[in-house]
Amino acid sequence: MRKTLTLLLALTLSAVLPAQTLQLQKGDNIAYVGSGLADRQQHYGNLEALIHQAHADKELVIRNLGFSGDEVHTRHRSDEVPTLEYFLDMKPGDLTTKSGNTTVTYHAGAHFHANVLLAYWGFNESSAARRVSRTSRRTWTASSRSTSRPTTARASPASSCSPRSRTRT
């Protein structure tokens, strides 16, 4: 079981900034964003447990905001769901949204400002024969900033691209 978890961690993080090491600081707020791979990690806490085990002294907070079908600029939600940016920079209090006759109030009980993003983009785009360009990812990262620039690590499997067509970010 331990070997399986180690392999899972290695495979998941193998595409994460090969030229740099992700350095976590005490009190970092980590958010998973992306599509199905991030969404499936909500069901099992293996990666989160390994991160906490490796950085037990850092008091990390991890939120998984992944949702199957998400793409860099497309999120399939009903109108009354707040944007991803709301969840990345959440403050205590209420947020009320209205769509038609429906009113929904979100109650946030704690501050959460994501300063580390684990971005799982690319799988849906590769299946649709589209590529997420470096500019597109940078634009999304820039637009998701609130008060400071988050550290972003990209982890995305490519479903159908040849080694020659891969781009590094």
C-alpha positions in Angstrom: 0.0 0.0 0.0 2.8 2.4 0.9 4.5 1.7 -2.4 1.3 2.4 -4.2 0.9 5.7 -2.5 4.5 6.7 -3.2 4.0 5.8 -6.9 0.8 7.8 -7.0 2.5 10.8 -5.5 5.4 10.4 -8.0 3.1 10.1 -11.0 0.9 13.0 -9.9 3.8 15.4 -9.2 6.0 14.2 -12.1 4.8 17.1 -14.4 5.1 19.7 -11.7 7.7 22.3 -12.7 10.6 20.0 -13.5 13.1 22.9 -13.4 12.0 24.0 -9.9 11.1 22.5 -6.6 7.9 23.5 -5.0 8.8 25.1 -1.6 6.1 25.2 0.9 6.2 27.7 3.7 4.6 27.7 7.2 0.9 28.6 7.0 0.5 28.1 3.2 -3.0 27.7 1.9 -2.9 25.2 -0.9 -5.8 24.9 -3.4 -6.2 22.1 -6.0 -7.9 23.5 -9.1 -8.7 21.7 -12.3 -10.7 18.9 -13.8 -11.4 15.2 -13.1 -8.0 14.3 -11.6 -8.3 17.0 -8.9 -12.0 16.2 -8.5 -11.3 12.5 -7.9 -8.7 13.3 -5.2 -11.6 14.6 -3.1 -12.7 11.0 -2.5 -9.4 9.9 -1.0 -7.0 11.9 1.2 -3.9 10.1 0.1 -2.0 13.0 -1.5 -3.1 15.4 1.2 -2.0 13.0 3.9 1.4 12.6 2.2 1.8 16.4 1.9 0.9 16.9 5.6 3.2 14.0 6.6 6.1 15.5 4.7 5.5 19.0 6.0 4.0 18.3 9.5 5.6 21.5 11.0 4.2 23.9 8.4 0.5 24.1 9.5 -0.8 23.8 5.9 -4.4 24.2 4.9 -5.5 22.3 1.7 -8.8 22.8 -0.2 -9.7 20.8 -3.2 -11.7 23.0 -5.7 -11.5 20.5 -8.6 -14.6 19.8 -10.6 -14.9 17.3 -13.4 -15.2 19.0 -16.8 -13.5 22.2 -15.8 -11.1 23.7 -18.3 -8.8 26.7 -17.9 -11.5 29.2 -19.0 -14.7 27.1 -18.8 -16.5 26.0 -15.6 -19.8 24.2 -16.0 -21.9 25.4 -13.0 -25.3 26.8 -12.5 -25.6 30.6 -12.4 -25.9 30.8 -8.6 -22.5 29.2 -7.9 -19.8 31.8 -7.1 -16.7 32.0 -9.3 -13.5 30.1 -8.5 -11.8 33.4 -7.6 -14.3 33.7 -4.7 -13.2 30.3 -3.3 -9.5 31.1 -3.8 -9.7 34.3 -1.7 -12.6 33.6 0.7 -13.3 35.9 3.7 -15.6 35.2 6.6 -19.2 36.3 6.0 -22.1 35.7 3.7 -22.3 35.9 -0.1 -25.8 36.0 -1.6 -26.3 35.3 -5.2 -29.5 35.3 -7.2 -30.4 33.6 -10.4 -34.0 34.0 -11.5 -36.2 33.2 -8.5 -33.4 31.3 -6.7 -31.5 33.0 -4.0 -28.4 31.1 -2.5 -26.4 32.3 0.4 -22.9 31.0 1.0 -21.6 31.2 4.6 -17.8 31.3 4.8 -16.6 30.7 8.3 -12.9 31.3 7.8 -10.3 33.1 5.8 -8.8 31.1 3.0 -6.4 32.9 0.6 -4.8 30.3 -1.7 -1.1 31.2 -2.1 -0.2 27.8 -3.6 -2.2 26.4 -6.5 -1.9 22.8 -7.7 -3.4 23.2 -11.2 -4.7 20.1 -12.9 -5.4 21.4 -16.4 -4.8 19.8 -19.8 -6.5 16.4 -19.9 -9.8 17.6 -21.2 -8.1 19.9 -23.7 -5.9 17.1 -25.0 -8.9 14.8 -25.6 -10.6 17.5 -27.6 -7.5 18.0 -29.8 -7.0 21.5 -28.2 -4.0 22.7 -26.3 -3.9 24.9 -23.4 -1.4 27.5 -24.4 1.2 28.9 -22.1 -0.3 32.3 -22.6 -3.8 31.0 -21.7 -2.5 29.4 -18.4 -0.6 32.6 -17.6 -3.7 34.7 -18.2 -5.7 32.5 -15.9 -3.1 32.6 -13.2 -2.8 36.4 -13.5 -6.6 36.8 -13.3 -6.9 34.5 -10.3 -4.6 36.7 -8.2 -6.2 38.8 -5.5 -3.7 40.5 -3.2 -0.5 38.5 -4.1 0.8 36.2 -6.7 0.2 32.5 -5.9 2.8 29.9 -6.5 1.4 27.7 -9.2 2.4 24.1 -9.9 0.9 22.4 -12.9 0.2 18.7 -12.9 -1.7 17.5 -15.9 -1.6 14.2 -17.8 -1.9 14.4 -21.6 -4.3 11.8 -23.0 -3.4 11.8 -26.6 -0.3 13.7 -27.6 3.0 12.5 -29.0 6.2 13.4 -27.2 7.1 15.8 -30.0 3.9 17.8 -29.6 4.3 18.3 -25.9 5.1 21.8 -24.6 6.8 22.5 -21.3 5.5 25.3 -19.1 
